[in-house]
Amino acid sequence: MRSDLPRRLLLGPGPSNVHPRVLRAMGRPLVGHLDPSFLALLDDVQAALRRLFGTENAFTLPLSAPGSAGMEACLVNLLEPDDDVVVGVAGVFGERMCEVARRAGARVTRVETEPGTALDDAAMAAAIAEVRPRVVSFVHAETSTGVCQPVEGIACAARDAGAFVVLDCVTSLAGLPLSLDAWGIDAAYSGTQKCLSCPPGLSPVSFSARAIERVQARRTPVQSWFLDVGLLAGYFGGERAYHHTAPVSAILGLAEGLRLVEEEGMETRAARHRGAAEQLIEGLRPLGFEPLVDAAHRLPMLTTLRLPEHVVADGEAKLRRALLDRYGIEVGGGLGKLAGRIWRVGLMGENARVINVEALLFALRRELGGARAPTPGV
């Protein structure tokens, strides 16, 4: 069995490179998931996640599963069979919300927009007013398109209709300031592998008191035993009763990642992400790459770039493979309608640094200028 995985600069849509302090924290001696010392650390992690999400929600925790499970947890807890849900579809992850809700037995109303554009507040409000849904869900930072979705208008329309609001924060947590309470969000989820610069495998989630009351009033059991927040509350609440064996080492790493965020400060961190993205866009323009998303809705941590015609014609995957094989740099291709037409370049967490932008620019200048870099180790 191979153990010699190569060293990569991960500038795709995730995961991002892990901070050395996080790796060291994950290598600490293992303790039990009910050990008093670990439970005290878990209290600290939950408190730090509340600060990062911008919420006082008591039920805020690192779910022992990746971000897609966070999505499922939010939807299957709030939806019952034959409930209505309005989903804003601005890319692949809005599509995934629709599929999760459908499998939960809900009636799904889609409000779509073209890839690379934000959802229209008026269109969402009109659908909400017509359907009067149980849940309204949409993506804050759409990883497939690089769009940053304004939140407050849609959330206000949903709350006015009595709906619960679910927000995907997978790519925005620790890269952009979040304010769940001020925005009126009932359930939100994220992942650790993007702007937190931790390994994949945990999904920070947060449920409002109003959402927890809704779960307690369900007519039917939650579709998933493992993701039932009523059961999870036994372990992540004050009781700390056994529910499952929590991934202790992963949570140790997350605790260190959260310390790094707080040491830097969220305003400084957000500015660092914006600066790196601006440098990337300006550096790539002379090579024929143009941003897909208008500046007003552009994500700083995930930049989508229209490719030069000659790169598309030659097969963009070939150039991405050259970056990987010759320079150890990973970038992401397009998904869905955007496949083959764009790249997704992630500058997330520790990777939102000038040195990483310059490494990518150097490699692309050499490749597109006709010069071939030597193969590493040769």
C-alpha positions as CSV (number, residue, x, y, z in Angstrom):
1,M,0.0,0.0,0.0
2,R,1.4,3.4,-1.0
3,S,2.1,6.0,1.6
4,D,4.2,8.5,-0.4
5,L,1.5,11.0,-1.4
6,P,2.9,14.0,-3.1
7,R,3.1,17.5,-1.6
8,R,0.5,19.8,-3.3
9,L,-0.4,23.4,-3.3
10,L,-4.2,23.1,-3.1
11,L,-5.7,26.0,-5.0
12,G,-8.9,24.3,-6.0
13,P,-12.3,24.5,-4.5
14,G,-11.3,22.5,-1.4
15,P,-9.7,21.1,0.5
16,S,-7.1,23.8,1.3
17,N,-3.7,23.2,2.8
18,V,-3.7,22.5,6.5
19,H,-1.9,24.8,8.9
20,P,1.1,23.1,10.6
21,R,-0.3,24.0,14.0
22,V,-3.4,22.1,13.1
23,L,-1.5,19.1,12.0
24,R,0.5,19.1,15.3
25,A,-2.6,19.4,17.3
26,M,-4.1,16.4,15.6
27,G,-1.0,14.4,16.5
28,R,-1.5,14.9,20.3
29,P,-2.2,11.8,22.4
30,L,-5.7,10.4,22.1
31,V,-8.2,10.6,24.9
32,G,-11.7,9.2,25.1
33,H,-14.6,11.2,23.6
34,L,-16.2,11.3,27.1
35,D,-13.0,12.2,28.9
36,P,-13.5,15.4,31.0
37,S,-10.5,17.1,29.5
38,F,-11.9,16.5,26.0
39,L,-15.4,17.6,26.9
40,A,-14.0,20.9,28.3
41,L,-12.2,21.4,24.9
42,L,-15.5,20.6,23.1
43,D,-17.1,23.4,25.1
44,D,-14.4,25.8,23.9
45,V,-14.9,24.7,20.3
46,Q,-18.6,25.2,20.4
47,A,-18.2,28.7,21.9
48,A,-15.6,29.6,19.3
49,L,-18.0,28.4,16.5
50,R,-20.8,30.6,17.9
51,R,-18.5,33.6,17.7
52,L,-17.5,32.7,14.1
53,F,-21.1,32.1,12.9
54,G,-22.2,35.3,14.6
55,T,-24.8,33.6,16.8
56,E,-25.9,32.9,20.4
57,N,-27.4,29.6,19.3
58,A,-26.9,27.0,22.1
59,F,-27.0,24.2,19.5
60,T,-23.8,25.0,17.6
61,L,-21.5,22.0,17.2
62,P,-18.9,20.3,15.0
63,L,-20.9,17.5,13.3
64,S,-18.9,14.3,12.9
65,A,-19.2,14.2,9.1
66,P,-18.3,16.4,6.1
67,G,-20.2,19.5,4.9
68,S,-22.7,17.6,2.8
69,A,-23.9,15.8,5.9
70,G,-24.3,19.3,7.5
71,M,-26.6,20.2,4.6
72,E,-28.6,17.0,5.1
73,A,-28.8,17.5,8.9
74,C,-30.3,21.0,8.5
75,L,-32.9,19.9,5.9
76,V,-34.0,16.5,7.3
77,N,-34.5,17.9,10.8
78,L,-36.7,20.8,9.6
79,L,-38.6,19.0,6.8
80,E,-41.2,16.3,7.1
81,P,-42.9,14.4,4.2
82,D,-45.2,16.7,2.1
83,D,-43.7,19.9,3.6
84,D,-43.0,22.7,1.0
85,V,-39.5,24.0,0.6
86,V,-38.3,26.9,-1.7
87,V,-34.7,26.4,-2.8
88,G,-32.5,29.1,-4.4
89,V,-30.5,27.3,-7.2
90,A,-27.5,29.3,-8.3
91,G,-25.2,26.4,-8.9
92,V,-24.4,22.8,-8.1
93,F,-24.9,23.1,-4.3
94,G,-28.4,24.6,-4.7
95,E,-29.2,21.6,-6.9
96,R,-27.9,19.3,-4.1
97,M,-30.2,21.0,-1.6
98,C,-33.2,20.2,-3.9
99,E,-32.2,16.5,-4.1
100,V,-31.8,16.2,-0.3
101,A,-35.2,17.8,0.3
102,R,-36.8,15.6,-2.4
103,R,-35.5,12.5,-0.7
104,A,-36.9,13.7,2.6
105,G,-40.3,13.7,1.0
106,A,-40.7,17.5,0.7
107,R,-42.3,19.3,-2.3
108,V,-39.5,21.4,-3.8
109,T,-40.0,24.7,-5.5
110,R,-36.9,25.9,-7.4
111,V,-35.9,29.5,-8.0
112,E,-33.0,29.5,-10.5
113,T,-30.5,32.0,-11.8
114,E,-27.8,31.7,-14.4
115,P,-24.5,30.3,-13.2
116,G,-22.3,33.1,-12.2
117,T,-25.1,35.4,-11.1
118,A,-26.8,35.9,-7.7
119,L,-30.4,34.9,-6.9
120,D,-32.9,37.7,-7.4
121,D,-34.4,38.8,-4.1
122,A,-37.8,39.6,-5.8
123,A,-38.0,36.3,-7.5
124,M,-37.3,34.4,-4.2
125,A,-39.8,36.6,-2.3
126,A,-42.5,36.0,-5.0
127,A,-42.0,32.2,-4.7
128,I,-42.0,32.3,-0.9
129,A,-45.2,34.4,-0.9
130,E,-46.9,32.0,-3.3
131,V,-45.8,28.7,-1.7
132,R,-45.7,29.7,2.0
133,P,-43.1,27.0,2.6
134,R,-41.9,25.3,5.7
135,V,-38.3,26.0,4.8
136,V,-36.3,28.3,2.5
137,S,-32.8,27.3,1.7
138,F,-30.0,28.8,-0.3
139,V,-26.2,29.0,-0.6
140,H,-24.2,32.0,0.8
141,A,-21.0,31.2,-1.0
142,E,-21.7,29.0,-4.1
143,T,-18.5,27.0,-4.6
144,S,-19.4,25.9,-8.1
145,T,-19.8,29.5,-9.5
146,G,-17.9,31.8,-7.1
147,V,-20.9,33.9,-6.3
148,C,-21.4,35.5,-2.9
149,Q,-25.2,35.7,-2.3
150,P,-26.7,38.6,-0.4
151,V,-28.6,37.0,2.5
152,E,-30.8,39.5,4.3
153,G,-33.4,40.2,1.7
154,I,-34.2,36.5,1.1
155,A,-34.1,35.7,4.8
156,C,-36.4,38.6,5.6
157,A,-39.0,37.4,3.1
158,A,-38.8,33.9,4.5
159,R,-39.2,34.9,8.1
160,D,-42.2,37.2,7.1
161,A,-43.9,34.1,5.6
162,G,-43.2,32.0,8.8
163,A,-40.6,29.8,7.1
164,F,-37.3,28.5,8.5
165,V,-34.2,29.7,6.8
166,V,-31.3,27.3,6.0
167,L,-28.0,28.8,4.8
168,D,-25.0,27.0,3.3
169,C,-21.8,28.6,4.7
170,V,-19.4,25.8,3.6
171,T,-17.0,28.2,1.7
172,S,-17.7,31.4,3.6
173,L,-17.1,30.4,7.2
174,A,-13.8,31.9,8.4
175,G,-13.3,33.7,5.1
176,L,-16.2,36.2,5.4
177,P,-17.8,37.7,8.5
178,L,-21.1,35.9,9.3
179,S,-24.0,37.2,11.3
180,L,-26.6,34.4,11.6
181,D,-28.6,36.0,14.3
182,A,-28.7,39.5,12.7
183,W,-29.6,37.9,9.3
184,G,-32.4,35.7,10.8
185,I,-31.0,32.3,9.9
186,D,-32.5,29.2,11.6
187,A,-30.0,26.6,10.5
188,A,-26.5,26.9,8.9
189,Y,-23.7,24.5,8.1
190,S,-20.2,24.6,6.9
191,G,-17.0,22.4,6.5
192,T,-13.6,22.5,8.1
193,Q,-11.6,21.9,4.9
194,K,-11.9,25.4,3.3
195,C,-11.2,28.7,5.0
196,L,-10.6,27.0,8.4
197,S,-7.6,25.2,6.9
198,C,-8.3,21.9,8.7
199,P,-8.7,18.5,7.1
200,P,-12.1,17.5,5.7
201,G,-14.4,15.4,7.9
202,L,-16.2,17.8,10.2
203,S,-19.3,20.0,9.5
204,P,-19.8,22.9,11.9
205,V,-23.6,23.4,12.2
206,S,-25.8,25.8,14.1
207,F,-29.6,25.6,14.9
208,S,-31.6,28.4,16.4
209,A,-33.8,27.9,19.4
210,R,-36.8,28.3,17.0
211,A,-35.5,25.5,14.8
212,I,-35.0,23.2,17.8
213,E,-38.6,23.8,18.9
214,R,-39.7,22.9,15.4
215,V,-37.7,19.6,15.6
216,Q,-39.3,18.8,19.0
217,A,-42.8,19.4,17.5
218,R,-42.3,17.0,14.5
219,R,-45.1,14.6,13.7
220,T,-42.7,12.0,12.4
221,P,-39.2,10.9,13.4
222,V,-36.2,12.6,11.7
223,Q,-35.3,10.6,8.6
224,S,-31.8,10.1,9.8
225,W,-31.0,8.6,13.2
226,F,-27.4,9.8,13.2
227,L,-28.3,13.4,12.1
228,D,-31.3,13.8,14.5
229,V,-30.5,16.9,16.4
230,G,-32.7,15.8,19.2
231,L,-30.4,12.8,19.8
232,L,-27.2,14.8,19.1
233,A,-28.2,17.2,21.8
234,G,-27.6,14.5,24.3
235,Y,-23.9,14.5,23.6
236,F,-23.3,18.1,22.5
237,G,-25.6,19.6,25.1
238,G,-25.1,19.8,28.9
239,E,-25.8,16.1,29.5
240,R,-22.9,14.9,27.4
241,A,-24.5,11.4,27.0
242,Y,-23.1,8.9,24.6
243,H,-24.4,9.2,21.0
244,H,-21.4,8.2,18.8
245,T,-17.7,8.1,19.1
246,A,-16.7,11.7,18.2
247,P,-13.5,12.1,16.1
248,V,-11.3,13.3,18.9
249,S,-8.2,14.1,16.8
250,A,-10.2,16.0,14.1
251,I,-11.8,18.1,16.8
252,L,-8.4,18.8,18.4
253,G,-7.3,20.1,14.9
254,L,-10.5,22.2,14.6
255,A,-9.8,23.8,18.0
256,E,-6.4,24.9,16.8
257,G,-7.8,26.2,13.5
258,L,-10.3,28.3,15.5
259,R,-7.5,29.7,17.7
260,L,-5.7,30.7,14.5
261,V,-8.8,32.6,13.3
262,E,-9.2,34.4,16.5
263,E,-5.6,35.3,16.8
264,E,-5.7,36.9,13.4
265,G,-9.1,38.5,13.8
266,M,-12.0,38.1,11.4
267,E,-11.7,41.6,9.8
268,T,-8.0,41.1,9.1
269,R,-8.6,37.6,7.8
270,A,-11.4,38.8,5.4
271,A,-9.2,41.6,4.1
272,R,-6.4,39.1,3.4
273,H,-8.7,36.9,1.4
274,R,-9.9,40.0,-0.6
275,G,-6.4,41.1,-1.3
276,A,-5.2,37.7,-2.5
277,A,-8.2,37.4,-4.9
278,E,-7.6,40.9,-6.3
279,Q,-4.0,40.0,-6.9
280,L,-5.0,36.8,-8.7
281,I,-7.4,38.5,-11.0
282,E,-5.1,41.3,-12.0
283,G,-2.2,38.8,-12.5
284,L,-4.2,36.5,-14.7
285,R,-5.8,39.2,-17.0
286,P,-2.7,39.6,-19.2
287,L,-2.9,35.8,-19.8
288,G,-6.5,36.1,-21.0
289,F,-8.3,34.9,-17.9
290,E,-11.4,37.0,-16.9
291,P,-13.6,36.7,-13.8
292,L,-16.9,35.1,-14.4
293,V,-18.7,37.0,-11.6
294,D,-19.4,40.7,-11.4
295,A,-17.4,42.4,-8.7
296,A,-20.4,43.1,-6.5
297,H,-21.1,39.4,-6.0
298,R,-17.6,37.9,-6.3
299,L,-16.3,35.6,-3.6
300,P,-12.8,36.5,-2.4
301,M,-12.0,33.0,-1.4
302,L,-13.1,31.2,-4.5
303,T,-12.5,32.9,-7.9
304,T,-14.2,31.6,-11.1
305,L,-12.3,32.5,-14.2
306,R,-13.4,32.4,-17.8
307,L,-10.7,30.6,-19.8
308,P,-8.9,32.0,-22.8
309,E,-10.3,30.5,-26.1
310,H,-7.0,28.8,-26.9
311,V,-7.0,27.0,-23.5
312,V,-10.6,25.8,-24.1
313,A,-9.8,24.7,-27.6
314,D,-6.7,22.8,-26.5
315,G,-8.6,21.1,-23.6
316,E,-8.4,23.0,-20.3
317,A,-7.9,19.7,-18.3
318,K,-4.6,19.3,-20.0
319,L,-3.3,22.6,-18.6
320,R,-4.6,21.8,-15.2
321,R,-2.9,18.4,-15.3
322,A,0.4,20.2,-16.3
323,L,0.1,22.4,-13.3
324,L,-0.4,19.4,-11.1
325,D,2.3,17.2,-12.5
326,R,5.0,19.8,-13.1
327,Y,4.5,22.3,-10.3
328,G,2.4,20.4,-7.7
329,I,-0.4,23.0,-8.0
330,E,-4.1,21.9,-8.0
331,V,-6.8,24.2,-9.4
332,G,-10.4,23.2,-10.0
333,G,-12.4,22.8,-13.3
334,G,-16.0,24.0,-13.9
335,L,-19.0,21.9,-12.8
336,G,-22.3,21.5,-14.6
337,K,-23.0,24.0,-17.3
338,L,-19.6,25.6,-16.7
339,A,-17.6,22.5,-17.2
340,G,-14.7,23.0,-19.7
341,R,-15.4,26.8,-19.7
342,I,-14.0,28.1,-16.4
343,W,-11.6,27.4,-13.6
344,R,-12.3,27.6,-9.9
345,V,-9.2,28.9,-8.0
346,G,-9.5,28.7,-4.3
347,L,-7.4,31.0,-2.0
348,M,-8.8,29.8,1.2
349,G,-7.6,30.1,4.8
350,E,-3.8,29.7,4.9
351,N,-3.7,29.6,1.1
352,A,-4.9,33.2,0.8
353,R,-1.3,34.4,0.6
354,V,0.6,36.5,-1.9
355,I,3.3,33.8,-2.2
356,N,0.7,31.2,-3.4
357,V,-0.8,33.6,-6.0
358,E,2.7,34.2,-7.3
359,A,3.4,30.5,-7.5
360,L,0.4,29.9,-9.7
361,L,1.1,33.0,-11.9
362,F,4.7,31.8,-12.4
363,A,3.6,28.3,-13.5
364,L,0.9,29.6,-15.9
365,R,3.3,32.2,-17.4
366,R,5.7,29.4,-18.1
367,E,3.1,27.0,-19.5
368,L,1.3,29.5,-21.7
369,G,4.5,31.1,-22.8
370,G,5.7,27.8,-24.2
371,A,8.4,27.2,-21.7
372,R,8.3,23.9,-19.9
373,A,9.4,23.7,-16.3
374,P,11.6,20.8,-15.2
375,T,9.8,17.8,-13.6
376,P,10.3,18.0,-9.8
377,G,13.1,15.7,-8.7
378,V,14.7,15.5,-12.1
